[in-house]
Amino acid sequence: MIKISISVVCYDSPANQLRALTGSILASVEFMRERLEIDPIPLYVIDNSELVTVSFATIKEFQSDFDELLIQPKLISGHGNIGYGGAHNLVLDKIESDFHLILNPDVTLERDALHKSVELLLSNTKRKMLGPSALGIKGERQYLCKRYPTVATLFLRGFIAEQLRRIFAKRLDAYEMRDLPDDRVTDDIPLLSGCFMLLDTPTFRKVKGFDERYFLYFEDFDLSLRVKKFGTLAYAPMVRINHAGGKTSTKGLWHIMMFLSSAVKFFSIHGWRVF
């Protein structure tokens, strides 16, 4: 019997977004249960909102489906906004699974995504964390795997006009690992995105989860580097998700300042690379 756990961190998440995510989780679990023996799955909904929101009420609309598929929704709330990584860490002392799936609320899974990702970790025990391929809300390709960044690359990627960015396309494409093959798994990925991370749970616990010094941004890069000390990170293009996030520079001044603050923390901890 395989044990899987899932955590989703919400912050004023729209009800329609949560319904889409929940529906995709249900479909993906159903697909997986038809092929693997799985223990009941705890689904932790961690609400960072300052006020009571619709998050758990929306999730509970699916209770009969949860019961049928042996999914156990669990609400964690009332702690305020403690950051993305800190919120996911609230389940560290609760999960007893083989694999733990970390999700953004703005993600939906393809029906076979969970099954394929679990099978890929089962097939190679050196793999400790796995990331998927992703499409944005307009069907555009997102590149979730990254090479170690430089200050210059982050600046070019986030803060210069599109026309000028084309001049540095080769540098930016290399950072986003656009050269990865689409027909097979690639191991030894340097950094993975936190919107979807399937981890080996013992390793997640061993590294003590996310570093809570990061309130938002770069906590996934930091976790990637610490998990890599115990095995490999894999990119699996056959595991597909849809993701509505990204584009920090378009989200307003607060997000830009938080991004810059977290970038300084990341480079100070792991090493500065300017150019």
Secondary structure, DSSP 8 states (H G I E B T S, - for coil): -B-EEEEEEESS--HHHHHHHHHHHHHHHHHHHTTS-B--EEEEEEE--SS--SHHHHHHTTHHHHHHHTEEEEEE-SS----HHHHHHTTTTT---SEEEEE-TTEEE-TTHHHHHHHHHHT-TTEEEEEEEEE-TTS-EE---B----HHHHHHHHHS-HHHHGGGHHHHHHHTTTT--SSS-B---SB--TTEEEEEHHHHHHTTSS-TT-SSSSHHHHHHHHHTTSSEEEEEEEEEEEE----GGGS-HHHHHHHHHHHHHHHHHH-----
